Amino acid sequence: MLGTLIAQLDRPELTAQVLDTLDPDLAIAIEMRAADASMATAEFVAGAIRAFIDSADDDLWFQMLTVIRKADDPGLTAVQTILKWVATERQSAA
């Protein structure tokens, strides 16, 4: 589930579908992060998810597992949660 979704996140149409599931303000924040990095949104989202997977500590993984444990779509919920963290990180740094 999650692996399949992550492998396809560099496809703009899939990224757009994922962003449509987010709060509009959160989706805008992600698009702004991509623009700030001079990246296409799909490229940024895929990179952010991969960076999380490569570098998240045990505490973040535990938080993630807690969030997705009862989700109807764990893969989508995981991606949504990571993107929320990405947007929140930018907002707290601004």
Helices and strands as residue ranges (DSSP letters): H 2-8, H 12-20, H 24-36, H 41-55, H 58-68, H 74-93
